[in-house]
Amino acid sequence: MQLSAAGLKLLKRSEGFRNHVYLDPEGLPTIGYGHRLMHPESFPAGIDEAQAAGLLAADIREAEQAVERMVEVPLTQGQFDALVDFCFNLGAGKLASSTLLKELNAGRYQAAGTQLLRWDHAGATVNAGLKARREAEFQLWHGGSAHPESDALSFSVLQA
């Protein structure tokens, strides 16, 4: 499977675009649509949206492959999109060790979808941006589109 247009829209809206290197909430250098820089990557002059789209496509493919590797049950497009966004945002390791994946691979789709909503914390506190993102993933999981009100989200909200 591949990330759908709805999944891509959620991901891009949630991440936001930045043409210069910044530190993400974990203090890691990041650019474009949430692309974490790996040594020896460097963008001293910044990037444009076309370059960011190229980085994003490669990052999405990694998230898609992680979902394909770990999930042992059939998925709807919305469920796949939600999991790819989850992996992109939190990393494949978080999905691999999650109750979400355990429930899903046991065929408990409803319980797995509900587990998405538990990943809305930054440290010990609920983060409004993460909460909105998880709710949008939950909507995709259940066959809907992301909440229209989440259109106003930006990556700066996720850093709050």
DRENPA-3360 file (N, C-alpha, C; in nm, 2 decimals, always signed):
BEGIN
1 = MQLSAAGL = +0.08/-0.12/+0.00/+0.00/+0.00/+0.00/+0.09/+0.12/+0.00 ~ +0.03/+0.23/-0.04/+0.09/+0.36/-0.03/+0.01/+0.46/+0.04 ~ +0.07/+0.56/+0.10/+0.00/+0.67/+0.16/-0.09/+0.74/+0.06 ~ -0.22/+0.76/+0.10/-0.32/+0.82/+0.01/-0.30/+0.98/+0.02 ~ -0.38/+1.04/-0.07/-0.38/+1.19/-0.07/-0.42/+1.24/+0.06 ~ -0.52/+1.18/+0.12/-0.58/+1.22/+0.25/-0.47/+1.21/+0.36 ~ -0.40/+1.10/+0.36/-0.29/+1.08/+0.45/-0.18/+1.18/+0.44 ~ -0.14/+1.20/+0.31/-0.04/+1.30/+0.28/-0.08/+1.44/+0.33;
9 = KLLKRSEG = -0.20/+1.48/+0.31/-0.25/+1.61/+0.35/-0.24/+1.62/+0.50 ~ -0.28/+1.52/+0.57/-0.27/+1.52/+0.72/-0.13/+1.54/+0.76 ~ -0.04/+1.46/+0.70/+0.10/+1.46/+0.74/+0.16/+1.60/+0.71 ~ +0.14/+1.65/+0.60/+0.20/+1.78/+0.56/+0.14/+1.89/+0.65 ~ +0.01/+1.89/+0.68/-0.05/+1.99/+0.76/+0.00/+1.98/+0.90 ~ +0.02/+1.86/+0.95/+0.07/+1.84/+1.09/+0.21/+1.89/+1.10 ~ +0.29/+1.85/+1.01/+0.44/+1.89/+1.02/+0.46/+2.03/+0.98 ~ +0.39/+2.09/+0.89/+0.42/+2.22/+0.84/+0.55/+2.22/+0.76;
17 = FRNHVYLD = +0.58/+2.33/+0.69/+0.70/+2.34/+0.60/+0.79/+2.45/+0.66 ~ +0.91/+2.41/+0.68/+1.01/+2.51/+0.71/+1.13/+2.50/+0.62 ~ +1.17/+2.61/+0.56/+1.28/+2.61/+0.46/+1.42/+2.61/+0.52 ~ +1.43/+2.62/+0.65/+1.56/+2.63/+0.72/+1.56/+2.52/+0.83 ~ +1.68/+2.49/+0.87/+1.70/+2.39/+0.98/+1.66/+2.45/+1.11 ~ +1.58/+2.37/+1.19/+1.54/+2.40/+1.32/+1.55/+2.28/+1.41 ~ +1.54/+2.30/+1.54/+1.54/+2.18/+1.63/+1.40/+2.14/+1.66 ~ +1.37/+2.01/+1.64/+1.24/+1.96/+1.67/+1.22/+1.95/+1.82;
25 = PEGLPTIG = +1.10/+1.91/+1.87/+1.08/+1.90/+2.01/+1.18/+1.81/+2.09 ~ +1.24/+1.72/+2.02/+1.34/+1.64/+2.09/+1.48/+1.70/+2.07 ~ +1.49/+1.81/+2.01/+1.62/+1.88/+2.00/+1.70/+1.83/+1.88 ~ +1.64/+1.76/+1.79/+1.71/+1.71/+1.67/+1.69/+1.80/+1.55 ~ +1.80/+1.83/+1.48/+1.79/+1.92/+1.36/+1.70/+1.86/+1.25 ~ +1.61/+1.95/+1.21/+1.50/+1.91/+1.12/+1.48/+2.02/+1.01 ~ +1.43/+1.98/+0.90/+1.40/+2.08/+0.79/+1.29/+2.03/+0.70 ~ +1.23/+2.12/+0.63/+1.12/+2.08/+0.53/+1.00/+2.04/+0.61;
33 = YGHRLMHP = +0.94/+1.92/+0.57/+0.82/+1.87/+0.63/+0.86/+1.76/+0.73 ~ +0.93/+1.81/+0.84/+0.97/+1.72/+0.95/+1.08/+1.62/+0.91 ~ +1.17/+1.65/+0.82/+1.28/+1.56/+0.78/+1.39/+1.58/+0.88 ~ +1.42/+1.48/+0.96/+1.53/+1.48/+1.05/+1.67/+1.46/+0.98 ~ +1.76/+1.56/+1.00/+1.88/+1.55/+0.93/+1.97/+1.44/+0.99 ~ +2.03/+1.37/+0.90/+2.12/+1.26/+0.94/+2.26/+1.30/+0.89 ~ +2.36/+1.27/+0.96/+2.50/+1.30/+0.92/+2.53/+1.23/+0.79 ~ +2.58/+1.29/+0.69/+2.64/+1.43/+0.68/+2.55/+1.53/+0.62;
41 = ESFPAGID = +2.41/+1.51/+0.62/+2.32/+1.61/+0.56/+2.34/+1.75/+0.62 ~ +2.33/+1.84/+0.53/+2.35/+1.98/+0.57/+2.28/+2.07/+0.47 ~ +2.21/+2.17/+0.52/+2.14/+2.26/+0.43/+2.16/+2.40/+0.48 ~ +2.28/+2.45/+0.47/+2.31/+2.58/+0.52/+2.24/+2.69/+0.45 ~ +2.20/+2.68/+0.33/+2.12/+2.78/+0.26/+1.97/+2.75/+0.26 ~ +1.93/+2.65/+0.33/+1.79/+2.61/+0.34/+1.75/+2.53/+0.22 ~ +1.62/+2.51/+0.21/+1.57/+2.43/+0.09/+1.44/+2.50/+0.05 ~ +1.40/+2.46/-0.07/+1.27/+2.51/-0.12/+1.17/+2.39/-0.11;
49 = EAQAAGLL = +1.04/+2.42/-0.15/+0.94/+2.32/-0.13/+0.96/+2.20/-0.21 ~ +1.02/+2.21/-0.33/+1.04/+2.10/-0.42/+1.15/+2.01/-0.35 ~ +1.25/+2.06/-0.30/+1.35/+1.98/-0.23/+1.29/+1.91/-0.11 ~ +1.20/+1.99/-0.03/+1.14/+1.93/+0.08/+1.05/+1.82/+0.04 ~ +0.98/+1.83/-0.07/+0.89/+1.72/-0.12/+0.97/+1.60/-0.15 ~ +1.09/+1.61/-0.20/+1.17/+1.50/-0.23/+1.22/+1.42/-0.10 ~ +1.26/+1.50/+0.00/+1.29/+1.44/+0.13/+1.17/+1.38/+0.19 ~ +1.06/+1.44/+0.18/+0.93/+1.39/+0.24/+0.90/+1.25/+0.17;
57 = AADIREAE = +0.91/+1.25/+0.04/+0.87/+1.12/-0.03/+0.96/+1.00/+0.02 ~ +1.09/+1.03/+0.04/+1.18/+0.92/+0.09/+1.14/+0.89/+0.23 ~ +1.11/+0.99/+0.32/+1.07/+0.96/+0.45/+0.94/+0.88/+0.46 ~ +0.85/+0.92/+0.38/+0.72/+0.85/+0.38/+0.74/+0.70/+0.34 ~ +0.82/+0.68/+0.24/+0.84/+0.54/+0.19/+0.90/+0.46/+0.31 ~ +0.99/+0.52/+0.39/+1.04/+0.44/+0.50/+0.93/+0.41/+0.60 ~ +0.84/+0.50/+0.63/+0.73/+0.48/+0.72/+0.64/+0.37/+0.66 ~ +0.61/+0.38/+0.53/+0.52/+0.28/+0.47/+0.58/+0.14/+0.48;
65 = QAVERMVE = +0.71/+0.13/+0.46/+0.78/+0.00/+0.46/+0.78/-0.05/+0.61 ~ +0.79/+0.04/+0.71/+0.79/-0.01/+0.84/+0.65/-0.06/+0.88 ~ +0.54/+0.00/+0.83/+0.41/-0.05/+0.86/+0.39/-0.18/+0.79 ~ +0.43/-0.19/+0.66/+0.42/-0.32/+0.59/+0.49/-0.43/+0.66 ~ +0.61/-0.40/+0.72/+0.69/-0.51/+0.79/+0.62/-0.55/+0.92 ~ +0.57/-0.46/+0.99/+0.52/-0.49/+1.12/+0.37/-0.54/+1.13 ~ +0.29/-0.50/+1.04/+0.15/-0.53/+1.05/+0.12/-0.66/+0.98 ~ +0.06/-0.75/+1.05/+0.03/-0.89/+1.01/-0.11/-0.91/+0.96;
73 = VPLTQGQF = -0.19/-0.81/+0.97/-0.34/-0.83/+0.94/-0.37/-0.73/+0.82 ~ -0.48/-0.76/+0.75/-0.52/-0.66/+0.64/-0.56/-0.53/+0.70 ~ -0.53/-0.42/+0.62/-0.57/-0.29/+0.66/-0.65/-0.22/+0.56 ~ -0.74/-0.13/+0.60/-0.80/-0.04/+0.51/-0.71/+0.07/+0.47 ~ -0.74/+0.15/+0.37/-0.65/+0.26/+0.34/-0.64/+0.36/+0.45 ~ -0.75/+0.39/+0.52/-0.75/+0.48/+0.63/-0.66/+0.43/+0.74 ~ -0.67/+0.30/+0.77/-0.59/+0.25/+0.88/-0.44/+0.26/+0.84 ~ -0.41/+0.22/+0.72/-0.27/+0.23/+0.67/-0.22/+0.38/+0.68;
81 = DALVDFCF = -0.30/+0.47/+0.63/-0.26/+0.61/+0.64/-0.23/+0.66/+0.78 ~ -0.32/+0.62/+0.88/-0.30/+0.66/+1.02/-0.17/+0.60/+1.07 ~ -0.14/+0.48/+1.04/-0.02/+0.41/+1.09/+0.10/+0.47/+1.03 ~ +0.10/+0.51/+0.90/+0.21/+0.57/+0.83/+0.24/+0.71/+0.90 ~ +0.13/+0.79/+0.92/+0.15/+0.92/+0.99/+0.21/+0.90/+1.13 ~ +0.16/+0.80/+1.20/+0.21/+0.77/+1.33/+0.36/+0.74/+1.33 ~ +0.40/+0.65/+1.24/+0.54/+0.61/+1.22/+0.62/+0.73/+1.18 ~ +0.57/+0.81/+1.09/+0.65/+0.93/+1.05/+0.67/+1.02/+1.16;
89 = NLGAGKLA = +0.57/+1.04/+1.24/+0.58/+1.14/+1.36/+0.66/+1.08/+1.47 ~ +0.64/+0.96/+1.51/+0.70/+0.91/+1.63/+0.81/+0.81/+1.61 ~ +0.82/+0.76/+1.49/+0.92/+0.66/+1.46/+0.87/+0.52/+1.46 ~ +0.93/+0.43/+1.38/+0.89/+0.29/+1.37/+0.91/+0.22/+1.50 ~ +1.01/+0.25/+1.58/+1.03/+0.19/+1.71/+0.92/+0.20/+1.80 ~ +0.85/+0.32/+1.80/+0.74/+0.34/+1.89/+0.62/+0.25/+1.85 ~ +0.60/+0.24/+1.72/+0.49/+0.15/+1.68/+0.53/+0.00/+1.71 ~ +0.65/-0.04/+1.69/+0.70/-0.17/+1.71/+0.67/-0.22/+1.86;
97 = SSTLLKEL = +0.69/-0.13/+1.95/+0.68/-0.16/+2.09/+0.55/-0.13/+2.15 ~ +0.45/-0.09/+2.07/+0.32/-0.04/+2.12/+0.22/-0.14/+2.14 ~ +0.13/-0.11/+2.23/+0.00/-0.19/+2.25/-0.08/-0.18/+2.13 ~ -0.08/-0.06/+2.06/-0.15/-0.04/+1.94/-0.12/-0.16/+1.84 ~ +0.01/-0.19/+1.82/+0.05/-0.29/+1.72/+0.01/-0.43/+1.77 ~ +0.02/-0.45/+1.90/-0.02/-0.58/+1.96/-0.17/-0.61/+1.94 ~ -0.25/-0.50/+1.97/-0.39/-0.52/+1.95/-0.43/-0.54/+1.80 ~ -0.36/-0.46/+1.72/-0.39/-0.47/+1.57/-0.36/-0.61/+1.52;
105 = NAGRYQAA = -0.24/-0.66/+1.55/-0.20/-0.79/+1.50/-0.27/-0.91/+1.56 ~ -0.34/-0.88/+1.67/-0.43/-0.98/+1.73/-0.57/-0.97/+1.67 ~ -0.59/-0.87/+1.57/-0.72/-0.86/+1.50/-0.82/-0.78/+1.58 ~ -0.77/-0.70/+1.68/-0.86/-0.62/+1.76/-0.85/-0.47/+1.70 ~ -0.91/-0.45/+1.59/-0.90/-0.33/+1.51/-0.95/-0.21/+1.59 ~ -1.07/-0.23/+1.66/-1.13/-0.12/+1.74/-1.04/-0.08/+1.85 ~ -0.99/-0.17/+1.92/-0.89/-0.14/+2.04/-0.77/-0.08/+1.98 ~ -0.72/-0.12/+1.87/-0.59/-0.07/+1.81/-0.62/+0.08/+1.78;
113 = GTQLLRWD = -0.73/+0.11/+1.71/-0.76/+0.25/+1.67/-0.77/+0.34/+1.79 ~ -0.83/+0.29/+1.90/-0.84/+0.37/+2.02/-0.70/+0.39/+2.08 ~ -0.61/+0.30/+2.06/-0.47/+0.32/+2.11/-0.40/+0.44/+2.05 ~ -0.44/+0.48/+1.93/-0.38/+0.60/+1.87/-0.40/+0.72/+1.96 ~ -0.51/+0.73/+2.02/-0.54/+0.85/+2.10/-0.46/+0.86/+2.23 ~ -0.39/+0.76/+2.26/-0.31/+0.76/+2.39/-0.17/+0.83/+2.36 ~ -0.14/+0.85/+2.24/-0.01/+0.91/+2.21/-0.01/+1.06/+2.18 ~ -0.07/+1.13/+2.28/-0.09/+1.27/+2.27/-0.01/+1.35/+2.37;
121 = HAGATVNA = +0.10/+1.29/+2.43/+0.18/+1.36/+2.53/+0.31/+1.40/+2.47 ~ +0.36/+1.51/+2.52/+0.50/+1.55/+2.50/+0.56/+1.55/+2.64 ~ +0.63/+1.45/+2.68/+0.67/+1.44/+2.82/+0.56/+1.39/+2.90 ~ +0.53/+1.46/+3.01/+0.42/+1.42/+3.10/+0.29/+1.49/+3.07 ~ +0.29/+1.59/+2.98/+0.17/+1.67/+2.96/+0.11/+1.65/+2.82 ~ -0.02/+1.66/+2.81/-0.09/+1.65/+2.68/-0.05/+1.77/+2.60 ~ -0.02/+1.74/+2.47/+0.02/+1.85/+2.38/-0.09/+1.87/+2.28 ~ -0.14/+1.99/+2.27/-0.26/+2.02/+2.18/-0.24/+1.97/+2.04;
129 = GLKARREA = -0.12/+2.00/+1.98/-0.09/+1.96/+1.85/-0.09/+1.81/+1.83 ~ -0.03/+1.74/+1.92/-0.03/+1.59/+1.91/-0.17/+1.53/+1.93 ~ -0.25/+1.60/+2.02/-0.38/+1.55/+2.05/-0.46/+1.56/+1.92 ~ -0.45/+1.68/+1.85/-0.53/+1.70/+1.72/-0.48/+1.60/+1.62 ~ -0.35/+1.58/+1.61/-0.30/+1.49/+1.51/-0.35/+1.34/+1.54 ~ -0.34/+1.30/+1.66/-0.39/+1.16/+1.69/-0.54/+1.15/+1.66 ~ -0.62/+1.26/+1.69/-0.76/+1.26/+1.66/-0.79/+1.25/+1.51 ~ -0.70/+1.32/+1.43/-0.72/+1.31/+1.29/-0.68/+1.17/+1.24;
137 = EFQLWHGG = -0.58/+1.11/+1.30/-0.54/+0.97/+1.26/-0.66/+0.88/+1.29 ~ -0.72/+0.90/+1.41/-0.83/+0.82/+1.45/-0.95/+0.83/+1.35 ~ -0.97/+0.95/+1.30/-1.07/+0.97/+1.20/-1.04/+0.89/+1.07 ~ -0.92/+0.90/+1.03/-0.87/+0.82/+0.91/-0.89/+0.67/+0.94 ~ -0.85/+0.63/+1.06/-0.86/+0.49/+1.09/-1.00/+0.43/+1.07 ~ -1.10/+0.52/+1.11/-1.24/+0.48/+1.10/-1.31/+0.52/+0.97 ~ -1.23/+0.55/+0.87/-1.28/+0.57/+0.74/-1.32/+0.71/+0.70 ~ -1.30/+0.80/+0.80/-1.33/+0.94/+0.77/-1.21/+1.02/+0.73;
145 = SAHPESDA = -1.23/+1.15/+0.71/-1.11/+1.23/+0.68/-1.07/+1.30/+0.81 ~ -0.96/+1.36/+0.81/-0.91/+1.43/+0.92/-1.01/+1.55/+0.96 ~ -1.02/+1.58/+1.08/-1.11/+1.69/+1.12/-1.08/+1.82/+1.05 ~ -1.18/+1.89/+0.99/-1.15/+2.01/+0.92/-1.09/+2.12/+1.01 ~ -1.12/+2.12/+1.14/-1.06/+2.22/+1.22/-0.92/+2.20/+1.24 ~ -0.86/+2.08/+1.22/-0.72/+2.06/+1.23/-0.64/+2.12/+1.11 ~ -0.71/+2.18/+1.01/-0.65/+2.24/+0.90/-0.56/+2.36/+0.95 ~ -0.60/+2.41/+1.07/-0.52/+2.53/+1.12/-0.39/+2.49/+1.19;
153 = LSFSVLQA = -0.37/+2.36/+1.21/-0.25/+2.31/+1.28/-0.13/+2.35/+1.20 ~ -0.03/+2.38/+1.28/+0.11/+2.39/+1.22/+0.21/+2.33/+1.30 ~ +0.33/+2.31/+1.25/+0.43/+2.24/+1.33/+0.46/+2.32/+1.46 ~ +0.44/+2.45/+1.45/+0.47/+2.53/+1.57/+0.38/+2.50/+1.68 ~ +0.26/+2.46/+1.65/+0.17/+2.41/+1.76/+0.22/+2.28/+1.82 ~ +0.28/+2.20/+1.74/+0.33/+2.07/+1.79/+0.45/+2.09/+1.88 ~ +0.52/+2.20/+1.86/+0.63/+2.23/+1.95/+0.59/+2.29/+2.08 ~ +0.47/+2.34/+2.09/+0.42/+2.41/+2.21/+0.42/+2.32/+2.33;
% end
